[in-house]
Amino acid sequence: MVPEHRAHTVLNTWQDVASYLGVSVRTAQTYEKMLGLPVRRMPGPRGRIVADPKELDRWKLQTAVPGVKSPEIASRSKARLLIFAGLLTGAVALLVVLLIRVRTGPTPSLLLTPITHSGFTKFAPIVSDGKQLFFTEHQNGRYWISTVPIGGGDTREFHTAIPNPYVCAISNDGKSLLIRAVGKDFNERGALFIQPLDGSPAMPLQVFAFDGIWTPDGRSVLSTQGTEIWRVDPETKAASRFLAASGQPWWLRFSPDGKRLRFTSSDLKSQELSLWEAAADGTGLRRVFEDGKPWGKGGTGSWTPDGSYFIFQGAGGVWVQDLRILAGHTPVQLTQGPPIYRGPAPSPEGRKVFARSEVPRGDLVQFDIDTGKPELLLPDKAVEIVAFSPDRRRIVTCAHQEFIVSNTDGSEPRTLLTRMIQSAFPQWSPDGKRVVVSTRRRGEPWRVSMINMTDFSMEELTDTLINGLHPTFSPDGSHVVFGSIPSVDDAAHPLRLFLLDVSAKTTEAIPGSEGLYSPSWSGSGEYIAALDSKSNHMMLYTVASKKWIELTKDPAGYPAWANDSTAIYFAHREPDGFWFNRVDVKSGASRRLFRVQGEKLLTRWIGVHPNGSLLAARDSSVSEIFAIPF
C-alpha cells in the first residue's frame, strides 16, 4: 500500500528529493544513475530537476533499497536516531571516563603520614585487626612484636612468651597472630606458633619454617620450608606438601576471593626476588612478571581487600598492579626513593598502603682497643666498610651501594662504582696500585673484581656460578683468596675457599677448606683465617704446611688481622652483649676486650685502623612505618 501524503507537490531540488526519500543528496543522485530513480532533469541552469512524489512512491515499492523511507517514517526515524545518538554519546562519555580512571589507576603520592616514631629497626610484614597494626621490632639482637593505633601514635610491646617473636600473618578473623621464633640467624627457619590476641597461651604448630599464612578457610596454615610450601593442620599437626618452587618461597598472600596464591621467591644463587602465582590448591604455578621491566623482580606484595589492586615492592619503591577488568594490568610506581619503602600492606578499607620506610646509612666508628671508647670517624660521610691504602694516604669505602675512593680524611672523593654494581669487602694490593673487591650486578652472583687505581678501570676476575666474597691479597699481590656464602651456595656448588692466580685468572680450591667461608690472609703471608659454617669457630690455615687447625673453641665473627699479624680480632654477640675479642695466633688464647653498649653495629665487617684501633660501622639507618594514600 502506497502511503498518503498531506500535500501532493512537485519536487524541484535534489534536497527535496533526498528529504522525501530520507537519504542524503549524494545517495539520491546515486539512485538516479544506478537504480532508475524517476527524476527528470530540466533544461536551463544546471541542477534544475522535477520529480513527482507519486512516481517516487511507485519506485520505492518496486525497488528494494534499504534506508528509503516515507517523510513520516523518515521523520520518526530521525527522532529515534537523535535519541539513540544521545544515548550512545552519553554511554561513550561514561565509558571514556571509566577507561580514564581504570587506565590511570593509582598515581604516585607524596602525602605520606607517619605512623610510628619509636626509632627501633622494624620488620615487615605489617598486619592489622582493623584497629591497630602489628609488626616486628629489633635492637641489639632482641626481637619483639609492637602495636600502634592504625591512625598512628605511640607504639607498645605486645607481650608473648615466644622467644624473639617475628610476625608472619594475622588470622582471617583478626583474632590470632602467626609467629616465628627467631634463632641465632634471622634467615634460618624457626618454630611456628599461633598466638591469640586475647593473651591466651601460644599454640605450637610443631613445625620449623621461615614464613607462613592461614588458608582462606582458616582451617590450615601454609608454611615455607626451604624451597617447598607445606600445609599444616593446627589441630592434628598433620603436614603435607603443598607445592615445590625453584627458589625459596616466603611472604604468602591469598587473593580476597581465595582462588589464587601469590608469593615471593628468592633465587638460591643471585638472591634476586620474583613474584609467583598458583591456584588455591597449589596447581598452575607460574611467574607473575618476567625480567626486563622495573617491576620484573618484584616481591612482598598483597591484594587490596576488594581484589582490585595488587601492591608490591619493586625496583625503587612500591608498585601497584591494576587488576580490574578494563585495566591494562601494567604496574605503576607509587613511591620513589630515597627513602626506600618495603613490605607494603593495604589498609583494611583499601585506601592507604602501610609500608616500612628505610633510609640506610652506616657511620664509621673507631674503638680504643684498651677502653672500648668509641669515636666517630668521617662524621659527614656514610661508611659501611673501609680499607686503607698501604701508604695510609687514601681509603676506599663501601656505603649504600656506592664505592668511593678519597683521601684518608674523606676529601677529594671519587665514585668508582654506583648502584648498578654492588660492592663489598675491598682490599688494597700491597703495592697500592690495585684494589680487589667483591662486585655484583643485578641478578648475578658476586664476583671478584680488580680496580686499577691509576685509570680506575675495573676487570672481573671470576665468572662462575659460585659467589666470590671476602677477597684478600697474598703479601706479594700475585694471588687472592676468596670464599662464598653459606646461606646461598648449596650442594651443587659446595662451600669452600679458593685461590685465584691474578695473572692467569685461574682458581683452585684450597685443600681441606670444605665448609669454610670469610677468609682473610695475614699481612705476613703465613696464615689464612676463616670461619666454619657449622660451628662458626675460627679456623687457621698455615700456608707452608697446608694444614688447618681450630683456633677458637667458641663461635667467632668476621676475622680482622692485627697490623703485626700476631693476633686476630673479631666481634661476636653473646647473651650479655656484643663483644670485641682477640685471639693469639701462636697460643690460641682468646680474651674479651670490651663490650659495646648503646651502639647498633653492622656486624658483617670489622677492621683495624693503621694506628691499631678497631673499626666498625654503626647502623644509623632510619626505619619507621608510613601510610601512603593511593
Secondary structure, DSSP 4 states (H G I P E B T S, - for coil): -PPP-S----B-SHHHHHHHHTS-HHHHHHHHHHH----EEPSSSTT-EEB-HHHHHHHHHHS--TT---HHHHHHHHHHHHHHHHHHHHHHHHHHHHHHHHHH-S------EE-----SEEEEEEEE-SSEEEEEEEETTEEEEEEEETT----EEEP-SSSSEEEEEE-TTSSEEEEEE--SSTTS-EEEEEEETTSPPPEEEEEEESEEEE-TTSS-EEEEETTEEEEE-TTT--EEEEEE-SSEEEEEEE-TTSSEEEEEEE-TTT--EEEEEEETTS-S-EESS-TTSTTTT-EEEEE-TTSSEEEEEETTEEEEEE-STTS----EE---SSSEEEEEEE-TTSSEEEEEEEE--EEEEEE-TTT--EEESSTTS--SEEEE-TTSSEEEEEETTEEEEEETTS-S-EEEE-TTEEEEEEEE-TTSSEEEEEEEETTS--EEEEEETTT--EEE---SSS--EEEEE-TTSSEEEEE--TTT--TTS----EEEETTTTEEEEPTT-TTEEEEEE-TTSSEEEEEETTT--EEEEETTTTEEEE--SS---S-EE-TTSSEEEEEEEETTEEEEEEEETTT--EEEEEEE-S--EEEEEEEE-TTS-EEEEEE--EEEEEEEE-
